[in-house]
Amino acid sequence: MVNRRAMITGTALGGVLSALAEPAEAEAAGVQQVADSRATEDVAKAIQGLRDEVARQYTFWEIAAVRDQIRAFVRLNGKFPDYIDVGTDVWQQVHDWHVRFQQTATIGRLADGHYSIKLMATVVVMRPDVAPGFIGMPYDNR
């Protein structure tokens, strides 16, 4: 048999504890909403990163600066330049572009010993004696 004091105390204690449990559940729901919001932001960032990478694949970012110099030469002279001097990093980016897009890389050495690679109708000459990111003015074989 249950005595009256245990019944009242137990019921009162149970009521107090249940009253305290509701805010904890609400707080847990709030924490869950924050976690869901962060997860959604992480997914959105990942999707944006993929979108940027896909767009970057078709911009030819590796050779964009070299192409800009060549384009300016073509506008002024009406023909592609024969040569353009670049630093080692730029030369390797041109090579990586050939590899990425499975283009035939025509690599050679000039009479002065500099490495060269053909990009469209222009020979890109690696100049290790200049800054790695250097891109010179295009020129003809004259």
C-alpha positions in Angstrom: 0.0 0.0 0.0 1.2 3.5 -0.8 1.0 6.1 1.9 -0.5 9.4 1.3 2.7 11.4 1.9 4.7 9.5 -0.7 1.9 9.9 -3.2 1.7 13.7 -2.8 5.4 14.2 -2.7 6.0 12.0 -5.7 3.3 13.7 -7.7 4.5 17.2 -6.8 8.1 16.3 -7.6 7.0 14.7 -10.9 5.0 17.8 -11.8 8.0 20.1 -11.1 10.3 17.9 -13.1 8.0 17.7 -16.0 7.6 21.5 -15.9 11.4 21.7 -16.1 11.6 19.2 -18.9 9.6 21.2 -21.4 12.1 24.1 -21.8 14.9 21.6 -22.2 13.0 19.9 -25.1 12.3 23.3 -26.6 16.0 24.2 -26.2 17.0 20.9 -27.8 14.7 21.7 -30.7 16.3 25.2 -31.0 19.8 23.6 -31.1 18.5 21.1 -33.7 17.2 24.1 -35.8 20.6 25.8 -35.6 22.4 22.6 -36.5 20.0 22.1 -39.5 20.6 25.7 -40.6 24.4 25.2 -40.4 24.1 22.0 -42.4 22.0 23.8 -45.0 24.6 26.5 -45.3 27.4 23.9 -45.6 25.5 22.2 -48.4 24.9 25.6 -50.2 28.6 26.4 -49.9 29.6 23.0 -51.4 27.2 23.5 -54.3 28.5 27.0 -54.9 32.1 25.5 -54.9 31.1 22.9 -57.4 29.4 25.5 -59.6 32.5 27.7 -59.5 34.8 24.8 -60.4 32.6 23.8 -63.4 32.6 27.4 -64.6 36.3 27.6 -64.1 36.9 24.6 -66.3 35.6 26.4 -69.3 37.3 29.8 -68.7 40.8 28.5 -69.5 42.1 30.3 -66.4 45.5 28.7 -66.9 46.2 30.5 -70.1 43.9 33.5 -69.8 46.7 36.0 -69.2 48.8 34.7 -72.1 45.7 34.7 -74.4 45.0 38.4 -73.4 48.5 39.4 -74.6 48.2 37.4 -77.8 44.7 38.9 -78.4 46.1 42.4 -78.1 48.9 41.6 -80.5 46.4 40.1 -83.0 44.3 43.3 -82.8 47.3 45.5 -83.5 49.0 43.4 -86.2 46.3 41.3 -87.7 48.1 38.0 -87.1 49.3 35.8 -84.3 52.7 36.5 -82.8 55.5 34.1 -83.4 56.8 34.1 -79.8 55.9 35.2 -76.3 58.2 35.0 -73.3 56.9 33.8 -70.0 58.1 32.8 -66.5 58.3 29.2 -65.3 54.9 29.2 -63.5 53.1 30.5 -66.6 54.9 28.0 -68.8 53.8 25.2 -66.6 50.3 26.5 -66.5 50.3 26.4 -70.4 51.6 22.8 -70.2 49.0 21.9 -67.6 46.3 23.3 -69.9 47.5 21.0 -72.7 47.4 18.0 -70.4 43.9 18.9 -68.9 42.3 19.3 -72.3 44.3 16.5 -73.9 45.8 18.8 -76.5 49.1 17.8 -78.2 51.9 19.5 -76.4 54.6 20.4 -78.9 57.5 20.9 -76.6 61.0 21.8 -77.8 64.2 23.8 -77.2 65.2 26.9 -79.1 68.7 27.6 -80.4 69.4 29.6 -77.2 68.5 26.7 -75.0 65.1 27.9 -73.7 62.2 25.5 -73.6 59.2 26.2 -75.7 55.7 24.9 -76.1 53.3 25.8 -79.0 50.0 27.4 -78.0 47.8 27.8 -81.0 50.0 29.6 -83.6 52.4 31.1 -81.0 55.5 29.6 -79.4 55.5 30.2 -75.7 59.1 30.5 -74.5 60.0 29.7 -70.9 62.4 32.2 -69.5 63.8 31.0 -66.1 65.7 34.2 -65.6 62.5 36.3 -65.1 59.9 36.2 -62.3 57.8 33.0 -62.3 54.6 34.8 -63.2 56.1 37.0 -65.9 54.3 37.4 -69.2 56.2 39.4 -71.8 55.0 41.2 -74.9 54.5 39.0 -77.9 56.9 39.4 -80.8 57.6 38.2 -84.3 60.7 36.4 -85.6 62.0 39.6 -87.3 
